[in-house]
């Protein structure tokens, strides 16, 4: 192996060797940092001396033999025995440590025949007795052909013995210093291994290793084998190679205890620290500490007080035992506490240690958990509280820690928090709860305990006066949350606000969002609400932390007919993903399902609703589960797949029916039952929805179109008069919005053809303005039927073509088929195959009769046919009577059989 950048050291050794051959021996002290190549230089020199006829006696010292008397001398004598075979002579080791005379005379006698080199590697670990013998030999070396070559690692964390100082400080001693390689030397080593690197790459490798030859040689083979796209990726692969890690680990283990402690302290302090922090953790005088750090920087492991490479940091940590990890992190925590560092910094070390040394640290963990929770880091907060609970806190602290744990779990594992909530809330005296704790308690109770428990909590805090603005804000927003999620609690008195709400807090999402949700639900959609929603729902990181407040607000906006754009939900979901907030992601997916549903995107709505339910367990949703289930039921039902009723198999808590999610759930279930041809059961759900809203005092029918749903059920039951009354009431309450459009379209089916077209035209304008392609397509199809009945074929064809295009835009193959245009514009050619086959042989049916027969063959009831053709049920019955008379049949089954036979004969 070539020794790069060692020419000066080589020349120095050669000069001393020549002097020795001339009878002027002495002592050579080769020194340098660990891994700098001292041993390699010694081995090269010994090989040269041997080749020139010298007798070379060698010994390599180690920590293990430091306390073994004469261990180094025995190694020298063993090598002398090897040399004696070549005519070196023979002598024996001294019998005791003080009998050095025989050894010295023996080596001196050998030097008369040829020069003798006594090479001792890492002399700092030589045992004391051997050092005495070497010192005695060193005293005679200047007048003999004896050259004693000693290597020693430079270290500021090591103090030599007096004997070592005397040995290395004799008048005949000469020094040869060795340093780490420059970038040029590092490049030469890399080239030796076949690594063709440019200047910047070499510079980087040199910096990572600190120019330490040992590290460069360990890293280079992996770089030479690398076939990656860049040397940067090769460097990463090299640093992760087992060979490199092994060399790093062994290098660390070769260091002195003071140096290892500095590395461990740095590792505990996250890899970098200033001298003050290191001194605080280690308790070492600053001057001595600076020398140790300087020595580690010369080795190449550190640079300005931090690790040059993460591999070194990893190996320092890996080399510590579990007890050492605990001890160092506890020391770091104690130092930071003394320095009044933030509680989160102290707690981070306690959590890593898994130990709490005293009661004061339990308080620190609680304080840190509160700060972490406020910053949105619920996982770290839970770790702090778990440790505090395991540490045997005082009785007064137990209930506080348990309650804090429930607050944290409510964010990361809501189902777990829900199970523990009843026992925790009953154990917390009111006067011990701060404003933020009360707000969190109200939120947890709200989602998982229902209106009764929520009302009890509100009653307990109703008379409480806020001592400061922050508490006032928390109490007010908590009251708004409960009375928004459970509108039946709106009559509960508000908390007494003793201080002004804190303005700074209102710049954050939670308080403002809940105020907006409350005003929308209880006062309706206003210009101010529209302005506030645009400002408050601009996605930001705090929306993830306040995800439930955002979810409530988005739900209320959908309930009052003002759903947000799916793009807003996209950004909220992205923010949740970036924070790893699974519960927030689930709620934002559910909100996006509503947003897509409001625009007729059934496929996307179903996908998002399913994803929301998959992202969070059903019990973790609490009463909020009504929202994604409602969206899923409506998406499936509106897609014409009502038989796929699995969403209704999801268990929902009883409290959900009393929540703001209840009316929407009842409406969705009613629509589903109606699609399954269970109009009476559907009517019950629609009426329950209306009664619930009336009990809450929500008169603005934009909330849920239960009257429209009830009218549909009544039409199916044949009670058109009462259905008209429901529709008239709903239309009187609504001046716009999708729900008015739905009511108008249903009213059109109960009106004359001309009136129906006017109603449908208004409905179409509403759906277009709302961007609801699904309802626009359905309305256009109804208008096409009416225009077709009036003989306006071109207009009918245009309407149906537009309906089909909207269905294609929505990505719904079923709707595309439903709105498929006829093959020609004539009534005859657009009749179904059974009717066309029948008429081609005997009888001619009217246009209206053909449309009725078409739907009968498809299996529709008279009520469904009347709804689709915008005629009364009696008109359908009249058309069927005429068809039966013309075709000489008495019932539907005979009609279907006759038409099937005609098709078969025509096909034959």
C-alpha positions in Angstrom: 0.0 0.0 0.0 1.3 3.4 -1.0 1.7 5.9 1.8 0.6 9.2 0.4 1.9 12.6 1.6 4.4 10.9 3.9 7.6 11.9 2.0 8.9 14.2 4.7 8.3 11.6 7.4 10.0 8.9 5.3 13.0 11.1 4.7 13.3 12.0 8.3 13.3 8.3 9.3 15.9 7.4 6.6 18.2 10.1 8.0 17.9 8.8 11.5 18.5 5.3 10.2 21.7 6.2 8.4 23.0 7.9 11.6 22.2 4.7 13.5 24.1 2.6 11.0 27.0 5.0 11.6 27.0 4.3 15.3 24.7 7.1 16.5 21.5 5.5 17.5 18.7 7.0 19.6 14.9 7.2 20.1 12.4 8.1 17.4 8.9 9.2 18.5 6.3 9.0 15.7 3.1 10.7 16.8 -0.2 11.7 15.3 -4.0 11.4 15.7 -5.7 8.0 15.6 -6.0 6.5 12.2 -3.4 8.9 10.7 -1.1 6.1 9.5 1.6 5.9 12.2 1.6 2.1 12.3 1.8 2.0 8.5 4.8 4.3 8.5 6.5 2.2 11.2 5.9 -1.0 9.2 7.3 0.5 6.1 10.4 1.7 8.0 10.9 -1.8 9.6 10.6 -3.4 6.2 13.3 -1.1 4.8 15.6 -1.7 7.7 15.2 -5.5 7.4 16.0 -5.3 3.7 19.2 -3.4 4.6 20.4 -6.1 7.0 19.1 -4.8 10.3 17.7 -7.0 13.1 14.2 -5.7 13.8 12.6 -6.5 17.1 8.9 -5.6 17.2 6.1 -5.3 19.7 2.5 -4.0 19.4 1.0 -2.7 22.7 -2.7 -2.9 23.6 -5.0 -1.9 26.4 -5.4 -5.6 27.4 -1.7 -6.0 28.1 -1.2 -2.7 29.9 -1.3 -4.3 33.4 0.6 -7.5 32.3 4.2 -7.2 33.6 6.8 -7.4 30.8 4.3 -8.1 28.1 6.0 -5.7 25.7 9.5 -7.1 26.5 8.2 -10.7 25.8 7.0 -9.6 22.4 10.5 -8.1 21.6 12.3 -11.2 22.8 10.0 -13.5 20.7 10.9 -11.5 17.6 14.6 -11.7 18.7 14.3 -15.5 18.8 13.0 -15.3 15.2 15.9 -13.2 14.3 18.4 -15.5 16.1 17.6 -18.2 13.6 19.3 -15.9 11.0 22.4 -15.6 13.2 21.2 -12.9 15.6 22.3 -14.7 18.7 20.3 -15.7 21.7 19.4 -14.2 25.1 16.7 -14.7 27.6 14.1 -12.4 29.2 14.9 -10.9 32.6 13.5 -12.9 35.5 12.0 -9.8 37.2 11.0 -6.4 36.2 14.1 -4.8 37.8 16.6 -7.1 36.1 17.1 -5.1 33.0 20.9 -5.5 32.8 20.8 -8.8 30.9 18.3 -7.5 28.3 20.3 -4.3 27.6 23.5 -6.2 27.3 22.0 -8.8 25.0 20.6 -6.2 22.6 23.8 -4.1 22.8 25.8 -7.3 21.9 23.6 -7.9 18.9 24.2 -4.3 17.7 27.9 -5.0 17.4 27.2 -7.3 14.5 24.5 -5.3 12.7 22.1 -2.4 13.5 19.2 -3.2 15.7 15.8 -1.6 15.4 13.5 -1.9 18.4 10.0 -1.0 17.1 7.1 -0.6 19.6 3.7 0.4 18.2 1.4 2.4 20.5 3.9 2.7 23.3 1.3 4.5 25.5 -0.2 1.0 26.3 3.2 -0.5 27.2 3.3 -1.9 30.7 5.4 -0.1 33.3 8.0 -2.8 33.7 8.7 -2.9 29.9 9.0 0.9 29.8 11.7 0.7 32.5 13.7 -1.7 30.2 13.1 0.5 27.2 14.3 3.5 29.1 17.5 1.6 30.2 18.1 0.7 26.5 17.4 4.2 25.4 20.2 5.5 27.6 22.8 3.4 25.7 21.3 3.8 22.2 23.2 7.1 21.4 26.5 5.2 21.5 25.4 2.1 19.7 23.8 1.0 16.5 20.4 0.8 18.2 17.4 2.8 17.0 14.3 2.6 19.2 11.2 3.6 17.2 8.0 4.3 19.1 4.6 5.3 17.9 2.1 7.1 20.0 -1.3 8.5 19.3 -1.7 12.2 20.0 -4.5 12.6 22.5 -5.6 15.4 24.8 -7.6 13.0 26.9 -4.6 11.0 28.0 -1.9 11.7 30.6 1.4 9.9 30.2 3.1 8.3 33.2 6.4 9.8 34.4 8.3 6.9 32.9 6.7 7.4 29.5 7.6 11.1 29.7 11.2 10.2 30.6 11.4 7.7 27.8 10.1 10.0 25.1 12.0 12.9 26.5 15.6 11.6 26.5 18.2 13.7 24.9 18.5 11.3 22.0 14.8 11.3 21.2 13.7 12.8 17.9 10.1 13.3 16.8 8.3 12.6 13.5 4.8 14.1 13.3 2.0 12.6 11.2 -1.2 14.4 10.2 -4.3 13.6 8.2 -4.3 13.8 4.4 -5.1 16.9 2.4 -7.8 16.7 -0.3 -5.0 16.0 -2.8 -3.8 13.0 -0.7 -7.4 11.8 -0.4 -7.8 11.9 -4.1 -4.6 9.8 -4.6 -6.0 7.2 -2.2 -9.3 7.1 -4.1 -7.5 6.8 -7.4 -5.6 3.8 -5.9 -8.9 2.0 -5.6 -10.0 2.9 -9.1 -12.3 5.8 -8.1 -12.3 8.4 -10.8 -13.6 11.5 -9.0 -13.6 15.2 -9.9 -12.2 17.9 -7.7 -15.5 18.7 -5.9 -16.2 15.0 -5.3 -12.7 14.5 -3.8 -13.1 17.6 -1.7 -16.4 16.2 -0.4 -14.9 12.8 0.5 -12.0 14.5 2.2 -14.3 16.6 4.3 -16.5 13.6 5.3 -13.5 11.6 6.5 -11.6 14.6 7.8 -8.7 13.4 5.7 -8.2 10.5 8.1 -6.3 7.8 6.1 -7.9 4.9 8.0 -11.4 6.2 7.1 -10.5 7.0 3.5 -9.1 3.5 2.9 -12.3 2.0 4.5 -14.6 4.1 2.3 -12.7 3.8 -1.0 -13.4 0.1 -1.8 -17.1 0.7 -1.7 -16.8 3.7 -3.9 -14.7 1.8 -6.4 -17.4 -0.9 -6.7 -20.2 1.6 -7.0 -22.1 1.7 -10.3 -24.7 4.2 -9.2 -25.7 7.3 -11.2 -23.5 9.7 -9.2 -20.7 9.7 -6.8 -23.0 11.3 -4.3 -25.1 8.1 -4.2 -21.9 6.1 -4.1 -20.7 8.0 -1.1 -23.9 7.2 0.7 -23.6 3.6 -0.2 -20.0 3.6 1.0 -20.8 5.2 4.3 -23.5 2.5 4.9 -21.2 -0.4 4.0 -20.5 -2.8 6.8 -16.7 -2.4 6.3 -16.8 1.3 6.8 -19.1 1.1 9.8 -16.8 -1.5 11.4 -13.7 0.7 10.9 -15.5 3.7 12.4 -16.6 1.6 15.4 -13.1 0.3 16.0 -11.7 3.8 15.7 -14.1 5.0 18.3 -13.2 2.2 20.7 -9.5 3.0 20.3 -10.0 6.5 21.8 -9.4 7.5 25.3 -12.3 7.5 27.9 -12.3 11.4 27.9 -12.7 11.4 24.2 -15.4 8.8 24.1 -17.4 10.7 26.7 -17.2 13.9 24.6 -18.5 11.9 21.6 -21.3 10.4 23.7 -22.3 13.7 25.1 -22.4 15.1 21.6 -24.5 12.2 20.4 -27.0 12.7 23.2 -27.2 16.4 22.3 -28.3 15.5 18.8 -24.9 15.6 17.2 -23.8 19.2 17.8 -23.4 21.4 20.8 -21.3 24.4 21.9 -18.7 24.2 24.6 -21.0 25.5 27.3 -23.5 22.7 26.7 -20.7 20.0 26.6 -19.2 21.4 29.8 -22.7 21.4 31.5 -23.3 17.8 30.6 -19.8 16.5 31.3 -18.7 18.7 34.2 -15.2 18.9 32.6 -13.2 22.1 33.0 -13.5 24.2 29.8 -9.8 24.3 29.0 -9.4 20.5 29.2 -12.6 20.0 27.3 -11.4 22.3 24.5 -8.2 20.2 24.2 -10.2 17.0 23.9 -12.5 18.5 21.3 -9.5 19.8 19.4 -8.0 16.3 19.4 -11.2 14.8 18.1 -11.2 17.3 15.3 -7.6 16.4 14.4 -8.7 12.7 14.2 -11.3 13.8 11.7 -14.5 12.8 13.6 -15.6 16.3 14.5 -15.7 19.7 12.8 -16.4 22.8 14.9 -18.0 20.8 17.6 -20.3 18.6 15.5 -20.0 15.2 13.8 -18.7 15.4 10.3 -20.6 12.3 9.2 -23.9 10.8 10.5 -22.3 7.3 10.4 -20.0 8.3 13.2 -23.0 9.6 15.2 -24.8 6.3 14.6 -21.9 4.2 15.7 -21.3 6.3 18.8 -24.9 5.7 19.8 -24.8 2.0 18.8 -21.7 1.4 21.0 -23.4 2.5 24.1 -25.2 0.0 26.4 -28.8 0.5 27.4 -27.7 1.7 30.9 -25.2 4.1 29.3 -28.0 5.5 27.1 -30.1 6.1 30.1 -27.3 7.7 32.2 -26.3 10.1 29.4 -29.8 11.2 28.6 -30.7 11.7 32.3 -27.5 13.8 32.7 -28.5 15.9 29.6 -32.0 16.4 31.0 -30.6 17.5 34.4 -28.3 20.0 32.8 -31.0 21.5 30.5 -33.4 21.8 33.5 -30.7 23.7 35.5 -30.2 26.0 32.5 -34.0 26.6 32.4 -34.3 25.2 28.9 -37.8 24.7 27.4 -39.7 21.8 29.0 -39.9 20.1 25.6 -36.1 19.9 25.4 -35.8 18.4 28.8 -38.6 16.0 28.2 -37.1 14.8 25.0 -34.1 13.4 26.9 -36.3 11.9 29.6 -38.4 10.1 27.0 -35.3 8.7 25.4 -34.0 7.6 28.8 -37.3 6.1 29.8 -36.6 7.2 33.3 -37.6 10.0 35.6 -35.0 10.7 38.3 -37.1 12.9 40.5 -40.6 14.3 41.1 -39.7 17.7 39.5 -39.2 15.9 36.2 -42.8 14.6 36.3 -43.9 18.3 36.3 -41.6 18.9 33.4 -43.1 16.1 31.4 -46.6 17.4 32.0 -45.6 20.9 30.9 -43.8 19.5 27.8 -46.9 17.5 26.9 -49.1 20.6 27.0 -46.7 22.6 24.8 -46.3 19.7 22.3 -50.1 19.3 22.1 -50.5 23.0 21.4 -47.9 22.7 18.7 -49.8 19.8 17.1 -47.3 17.1 18.0 -49.7 14.7 19.8 -47.5 11.6 19.4 -44.6 13.2 21.3 -47.0 14.6 23.9 -48.4 11.1 24.5 -44.8 9.7 25.0 -44.2 12.4 27.7 -47.5 11.6 29.5 -47.0 7.8 29.3 -43.6 8.2 31.0 -45.0 10.5 33.6 -47.7 8.0 34.4 -45.2 5.2 34.7 -43.1 7.2 37.1 -45.3 6.9 40.1 -46.7 10.5 40.3 -48.3 11.9 43.4 -52.0 11.3 43.9 -52.8 14.8 42.9 -51.0 14.4 39.6 -52.6 11.1 38.6 -56.0 12.5 37.6 -54.3 15.4 35.7 -52.0 13.0 33.8 -54.9 10.7 33.0 -57.0 13.6 31.7 -54.1 14.9 29.6 -53.6 11.5 28.1 -57.2 11.4 27.1 -56.8 14.8 25.4 -53.8 13.5 23.5 -55.4 10.2 22.5 -58.4 12.1 21.3 -56.2 13.4 18.5 -54.3 10.2 17.6 -56.5 7.3 18.8 -60.0 8.7 19.3 -61.5 5.3 20.0 -59.2 4.7 22.9 -59.9 8.1 24.3 -63.6 7.5 24.1 -63.4 4.4 26.2 -61.6 6.1 29.0 -63.5 9.4 28.9 -66.3 8.7 31.5 -64.0 7.7 34.3 -61.6 10.6 33.6 -64.1 13.4 33.4 -65.8 12.4 36.7 -62.5 12.5 38.5 -61.5 16.0 37.5 -62.8 18.8 39.8 -64.1 21.8 37.8 -61.9 24.3 39.4 -58.7 22.5 38.4 -59.4 22.7 34.7 -57.8 25.5 32.7 -59.4 27.1 29.6 -57.7 24.9 27.0 -58.4 21.8 29.1 -62.1 22.7 29.3 -62.2 23.2 25.5 -60.7 19.8 24.9 -63.0 18.1 27.4 -66.0 19.7 25.7 -64.7 18.5 22.3 -64.2 14.9 23.5 -67.6 14.8 25.2 -69.2 16.3 22.1 -68.0 13.5 19.8 -68.3 10.5 22.1 -70.7 11.1 24.9 -73.8 12.6 23.4 -76.0 15.6 24.2 -76.9 14.5 27.8 -73.4 14.4 29.1 -72.5 17.5 27.0 -75.4 19.3 28.6 -74.1 18.4 32.1 -70.7 19.7 31.3 -72.1 22.9 30.0 -74.2 23.3 33.1 -71.1 22.8 35.2 -69.2 25.6 33.5 -72.1 27.9 32.8 -71.5 30.0 35.9 -67.7 29.9 35.6 -66.2 33.3 35.0 -63.1 33.4 32.8 -60.1 34.9 34.5 -58.4 36.0 31.3 -58.9 36.5 27.6 -57.6 33.2 26.6 -59.9 31.3 29.0 -62.8 33.4 27.8 -62.1 32.5 24.2 -61.8 28.8 25.0 -65.1 28.7 27.0 -66.9 30.6 24.3 -65.7 28.3 21.5 -66.4 25.2 23.5 -70.0 26.3 24.0 -70.3 27.0 20.3 -69.0 23.6 19.4 -71.5 21.8 21.6 -74.5 23.8 20.5 -73.5 23.4 16.9 -73.0 19.7 17.0 -76.0 19.3 19.2 -78.4 22.1 18.2 -80.8 21.0 20.9 -78.4 22.5 23.5 -78.6 26.0 22.0 -80.8 27.0 24.9 -78.1 26.2 27.4 -76.6 29.4 29.0 -73.3 30.6 27.7 -70.3 30.7 30.1 -69.9 34.0 31.9 -67.1 35.8 30.2 -65.1 37.8 32.8 -62.4 38.9 30.5 -62.3 40.1 26.9 -61.6 37.3 24.4 -58.0 37.3 23.4 -57.7 38.9 19.9 -54.5 37.0 19.0 -56.3 33.7 19.6 -59.1 34.6 17.1 -56.5 34.7 14.4 -56.3 30.9 14.7 -58.7 28.6 13.1 -60.6 27.0 16.0 -62.4 29.9 17.6 -63.4 31.6 14.4 -64.4 28.5 12.6 -66.7 27.4 15.4 -68.2 30.9 15.5 -68.8 30.7 11.8 -70.4 27.2 12.0 -72.7 28.3 14.8 -73.9 31.4 13.0 -74.5 29.5 9.8 -76.5 26.7 11.5 -78.6 29.0 13.7 -78.9 32.2 11.6 -78.5 30.8 8.0 -76.1 31.7 5.2 -75.3 35.4 5.1 -73.0 37.7 3.2 -70.8 37.9 6.3 -70.7 34.1 6.5 -69.6 33.9 2.9 -66.8 36.4 3.5 -65.6 34.7 6.6 -65.6 31.2 5.1 -63.4 32.4 2.2 -60.9 33.8 4.7 -61.0 31.0 7.3 -60.9 28.1 5.0 -57.7 29.1 3.2 -55.8 25.9 4.0 -53.0 26.2 6.6 -51.1 24.0 9.1 -53.4 25.0 12.0 -56.3 23.4 10.2 -54.7 20.0 10.8 -54.4 20.7 14.5 -58.0 22.0 14.6 -59.3 19.3 12.2 -62.5 18.7 14.1 -63.5 22.4 14.1 -62.8 22.5 10.4 -64.9 19.3 9.9 -67.8 20.7 11.8 -67.7 23.9 9.8 -67.5 22.1 6.4 -70.4 19.8 7.5 -72.5 22.8 8.4 -71.7 24.5 5.1 -72.9 21.3 3.3 -76.0 21.1 5.5 -77.0 24.7 4.6 -76.4 24.1 1.0 -73.1 25.9 0.7 -70.5 23.1 0.3 -66.9 24.1 -0.3 -65.0 23.4 -3.5 -63.3 19.9 -3.7 -60.0 21.8 -4.3 -60.2 23.3 -0.8 -60.5 19.8 0.6 -57.6 18.7 -1.6 -55.3 21.2 0.1 -56.6 20.3 3.5 -55.9 16.6 2.8 -52.4 17.4 1.6 -51.7 19.3 4.8 -52.9 16.4 6.9 -50.7 14.0 4.9 -47.7 16.1 5.4 -48.2 16.0 9.2 -49.1 12.3 9.2 -52.5 13.2 10.8 -54.7 10.2 9.9 -57.8 11.4 11.8 -57.6 14.8 10.1 -57.2 13.1 6.7 -60.2 11.0 7.4 -62.4 14.0 8.2 -61.2 16.0 5.2 -61.9 13.1 2.9 -65.4 12.9 4.3 -65.8 16.7 3.6 -64.5 16.2 0.1 -67.1 13.4 -0.4 -69.8 16.0 0.4 -68.3 18.5 -1.9 -68.2 16.0 -4.8 -71.7 14.9 -4.1 -73.0 18.5 -4.3 -71.5 18.7 -7.8 -72.9 15.4 -8.9 -69.5 13.6 -9.0 -70.9 10.3 -7.6 -67.9 8.2 -8.4 -65.5 10.6 -6.6 -68.0 11.0 -3.7 -68.2 7.3 -3.2 -64.5 6.8 -3.3 -63.8 9.6 -0.8 -66.5 8.4 1.6 -65.1 4.9 1.6 -61.6 6.2 2.0 -62.7 8.3 5.0 -64.3 5.3 6.7 -61.3 3.2 6.0 -58.9 5.8 7.4 -60.4 5.9 10.9 -62.2 3.2 12.9 -66.0 3.6 13.2 -65.8 4.0 17.0 -63.2 6.8 16.6 -65.6 8.9 14.5 -68.1 9.2 17.4 -71.3 11.0 16.2 -69.3 12.4 13.2 -69.6 9.0 11.5 -73.0 10.1 10.3 -71.4 12.4 7.7 -69.3 9.9 5.7 -72.0 7.2 5.9 -74.6 9.7 4.6 -72.4 10.7 1.7 -71.7 7.0 0.9 -75.4 6.1 1.0 -76.4 9.0 -1.2 -73.6 8.3 -3.7 -74.5 4.6 -4.0 -78.3 5.3 -4.2 -78.0 8.1 -6.8 -75.7 5.8 -8.9 -78.7 3.4 -9.2 -77.2 0.8 -7.0 -79.4 1.0 -4.0 -79.3 -2.7 -3.6 -75.7 -2.4 -2.6 -76.8 -1.3 0.9 -73.7 -2.2 2.9 -73.2 1.4 4.2 -76.4 1.0 6.3 -74.8 -1.9 8.0 -72.3 0.4 9.7 -73.2 0.9 13.3 -73.8 4.5 14.3 -74.2 5.7 18.0 -77.6 6.8 19.2 -76.3 10.2 20.0 -75.7 10.7 16.2 -79.4 11.1 15.6 -79.4 14.1 18.0 -76.4 15.7 16.3 -76.0 18.0 13.3 -75.1 14.8 11.4 -78.5 13.2 12.2 -80.8 15.0 9.7 -78.5 14.3 6.8 -78.2 10.6 7.8 -82.0 10.3 8.0 -82.4 12.0 4.7 -79.9 9.7 3.0 -81.5 6.6 4.5 -84.9 7.8 3.4 -83.6 8.2 -0.2 -82.1 4.8 0.0 -85.4 3.2 1.2 -87.3 5.0 -1.5 -84.9 3.6 -4.2 -85.6 0.1 -2.7 -89.4 0.8 -3.2 -90.1 1.1 0.5 -91.9 4.5 0.4 -93.6 4.2 3.7 -90.4 3.5 5.6 -88.7 6.3 3.6 -91.5 8.7 4.5 -91.0 7.9 8.2 -87.3 8.9 8.0 -88.1 12.1 6.1 -90.7 13.1 8.7 -88.3 12.3 11.6 -85.8 14.5 9.9 -88.3 17.4 9.8 -89.4 16.9 13.4 -85.9 17.0 14.6 -85.1 20.2 12.8 -88.3 21.8 14.0 -87.5 20.8 17.6 -84.1 22.5 17.1 -85.8 25.7 15.7 -84.0 25.4 12.4 -86.7 27.0 10.2 -84.5 27.6 7.2 -85.2 24.5 5.1 -82.0 24.9 3.2 -80.5 22.6 5.9 -81.9 19.2 4.6 -84.6 19.0 1.9 -86.7 16.6 3.9 -90.0 18.0 2.5 -88.8 17.2 -1.0 -88.0 13.6 0.1 -91.3 13.3 1.8 -93.1 14.5 -1.3 -91.3 11.9 -3.4 -92.4 9.2 -1.0 -96.0 10.5 -1.0 -96.1 10.5 -4.8 -94.9 6.9 -4.8 -97.8 6.2 -2.4 -100.3 7.9 -4.7 -101.0 10.8 -2.4 -100.2 13.7 -4.8 -102.3 16.2 -2.9 -100.2 16.1 0.3 -97.1 15.8 -1.8 -97.9 19.1 -3.5 -98.4 20.7 0.0 -94.9 19.6 1.1 -93.4 20.9 -2.2 -95.3 24.2 -1.9 -94.0 24.7 1.7 -90.4 23.9 0.6 -90.5 26.2 -2.4 -92.0 29.0 -0.3 -89.0 28.7 2.1 -86.3 28.5 -0.6 -85.3 31.3 -3.0 -82.4 29.4 -4.5 -80.0 26.5 -4.2 -79.9 22.9 -5.4 -82.7 21.9 -3.0 -85.1 24.4 -4.7 -84.1 22.9 -8.0 -85.0 19.4 -6.8 -88.4 20.6 -5.5 -89.1 22.3 -8.9 -88.3 19.2 -10.8 -90.6 17.0 -8.7 -93.3 19.7 -8.9 -93.0 19.5 -12.7 -93.9 15.8 -12.7 -97.2 16.8 -11.0 -98.0 19.6 -13.4 -99.3 20.0 -17.0 -96.8 19.7 -19.8 -96.4 23.5 -20.4 -96.1 24.2 -16.7 -93.7 21.4 -16.3 -91.4 22.9 -18.9 -91.3 26.2 -17.1 -90.5 24.6 -13.8 -87.8 22.4 -15.3 -86.3 25.4 -17.0 -85.9 27.2 -13.7 -84.6 24.0 -12.1 -82.1 23.7 -14.9 -80.8 27.2 -14.4 -80.3 26.5 -10.7 -78.4 23.3 -11.3 -76.2 24.9 -13.9 -75.4 27.8 -11.6 -74.5 25.3 -8.8 -72.3 23.3 -11.1 -74.2 20.1 -10.4 -73.8 18.2 -13.6 -75.8 15.2 -12.4 -79.0 17.0 -11.6 -78.5 19.1 -14.8 -78.4 15.9 -16.9 -81.4 14.5 -15.2 -83.4 17.6 -15.7 -82.4 17.9 -19.4 -83.5 14.3 -19.9 -87.0 15.2 -18.4 -87.2 18.2 -20.6 -86.3 16.1 -23.6 -89.1 13.7 -22.9 -91.6 16.7 -22.7 -90.3 18.3 -25.9 -90.5 14.9 -27.6 -94.2 14.5 -26.5 -94.9 17.9 -28.0 -93.4 16.8 -31.3 -90.4 19.1 -30.9 -87.9 16.4 -32.0 -84.9 18.6 -32.6 -85.1 20.3 -29.2 -85.6 16.9 -27.6 -82.6 15.5 -29.3 -80.4 18.5 -28.3 -81.5 18.3 -24.7 -80.8 14.6 -24.5 -77.4 15.0 -26.2 -76.4 17.6 -23.7 -77.6 15.3 -20.9 -75.4 12.5 -22.3 -72.4 14.8 -22.5 -72.8 15.9 -18.9 -73.0 12.2 -17.9 -69.8 11.5 -19.8 -68.1 14.4 -18.0 -69.2 12.9 -14.7 -67.6 9.6 -15.6 -70.8 7.6 -15.0 -71.3 4.9 -17.7 -74.8 4.1 -16.3 -76.0 7.6 -16.8 -74.4 7.8 -20.3 -76.5 4.7 -21.2 -79.6 6.1 -19.6 -79.3 9.3 -21.6 -78.3 7.6 -24.9 -79.9 9.4 -27.9 -82.2 7.7 -30.3 -80.8 6.4 -33.6 -83.1 8.7 -35.6 -85.4 11.7 -34.9 -88.6 9.8 -35.7 -90.8 8.3 -33.1 -91.1 5.1 -35.0 -87.3 4.5 -35.1 -86.7 5.4 -31.4 -89.3 2.9 -30.1 -87.9 -0.1 -28.3 -87.4 -3.3 -30.2 -90.4 -5.1 -28.8 -92.8 -2.2 -29.8 -91.2 -1.8 -33.2 -91.5 -5.5 -33.9 -95.2 -5.5 -32.8 -96.1 -2.5 -34.9 -94.3 -3.8 -38.0 -96.7 -6.8 -38.1 -100.2 -5.7 -37.0 -101.0 -2.9 -34.7 -99.9 0.8 -34.5 -99.6 2.4 -31.1 -99.6 6.1 -30.4 -96.4 7.9 -29.4 -97.5 8.1 -25.7 -98.6 4.4 -25.7 -95.3 3.4 -27.1 -93.4 5.2 -24.3 -95.6 3.6 -21.7 -95.1 0.1 -23.1 -91.3 0.7 -23.3 -91.2 1.4 -19.5 -93.6 -1.4 -18.7 -91.4 -3.9 -20.4 -88.4 -2.5 -18.4 -90.3 -3.3 -15.2 -91.3 0.1 -14.0 -94.5 0.6 -11.9 -97.2 3.0 -13.0 -96.0 5.5 -10.4 -92.5 5.4 -11.7 -93.7 5.7 -15.3 -95.7 8.8 -14.4 -92.7 10.3 -12.7 -90.4 9.7 -15.7 -93.0 10.9 -18.3 -94.3 13.8 -16.3 -97.9 12.6 -16.5 -100.4 11.6 -13.8 -100.8 8.0 -12.7 -104.3 8.0 -14.2 -103.0 9.0 -17.6 -100.6 6.0 -17.5 -103.5 3.7 -16.6 -105.5 5.1 -19.5 -102.7 4.5 -22.0 -102.3 0.9 -20.7 -106.0 0.2 -21.0 -105.8 1.3 -24.7 -102.7 -0.9 -25.3 -104.4 -3.9 -23.7 -107.5 -3.4 -25.9 -105.4 -3.0 -29.1 -103.2 -6.0 -28.4 -106.0 -8.1 -26.8 -104.2 -8.8 -23.5 -105.4 -8.3 -20.0 -102.3 -7.8 -17.8 -98.7 -6.8 -17.8 -97.4 -10.3 -17.9 -99.3 -11.1 -21.1 -98.1 -7.9 -22.7 -94.5 -8.7 -21.9 -94.9 -12.3 -23.3 -96.6 -11.0 -26.4 -93.9 -8.5 -27.1 -91.1 -11.1 -26.5 -92.8 -13.4 -29.0 -93.0 -10.8 -31.6 -89.3 -10.0 -31.2 -88.5 -13.7 -31.5 -90.5 -14.2 -34.7 -89.0 -11.1 -36.3 -85.5 -12.3 -35.4 -86.3 -15.7 -36.9 
